[in-house]
Amino acid sequence: GAVVSQHPSRVICKSGTSVKIECRSLDFQATTMFWYRQFPKQSLMLMATSNEGSKATYEQGVEKDKFLINHASLTLSTLTVTSAHPEDSSFYICSASNWRGHTGELFFGEGSRLTVL
Amino acid sequence: GQQLNQSPQSMFIQEGEDVSMNCTSSSIFNTWLWYKQDPGEGPVLLIALYKAGELTSNGRLTAQFGITRKDSFLNISASIPSDVGIYFCAGPALSSNTGKLIFGQGTTLQVKP
């Protein structure tokens, strides 16, 4: 299957700092990438849809100024958690889509564990 | 909105046993995807189903796309300890042509050696 690489896998930061997470699609061009957040023992919660060359589409309740998404190329999307606080601690996962029309697959990165002290 | 109801929520089985889990919805899906997530990792695609009635195998895993297009099941035969993890079903949101997926709640599988 396709490979999606996410970095860093773990990050610990102080409250008030900003953290950037990168998501790279290594073997196909992904016009769309998705960012998820996952709490322990729960399913994946979609945060936003990242489209190459345009603004991200955020799900209801997700603060766009808090979670900045940039999709600068067909292989790279970044999520920046700005002014992080302990409640932002979570597992963040990106995915890259090769969807065309009504069919395709979604490939996930390894995830990034953010801990805000 | 669209929802996927996945069951059971968790399973604790003996090594060697077969496992069955399923997903149902009140709305139609054109694609069903089954993922496995190991602790601290991102989900990995196991099986993708694109056609109603389709039955697809991947090693000891078998999944079927229900005829009504409102359900799918995943079977694991002769379970082994490395099958431990969370299994998610997923399908594309009707409103999306970009792969925006709706996920089930997940089935947590534990295998006793």
Interface residues (C-beta under 8 A of the other chain):
Chain A: G1 V4 Q6 T31 T32 F34 K41 Q42 S43 L44 L46 T49 N51 F91 I93 S95 S97 N98 W99 G101 H102 T103 G104 E105 L106 F107 F108 G109 E110 G111 R113
Chain B: N30 T31 L33 Y35 G40 E41 G42 P43 V44 L45 A48 Y50 F88 A90 P92 S96 N97 T98 G99 K100 L101 F103 G104 Q105 G106 T108
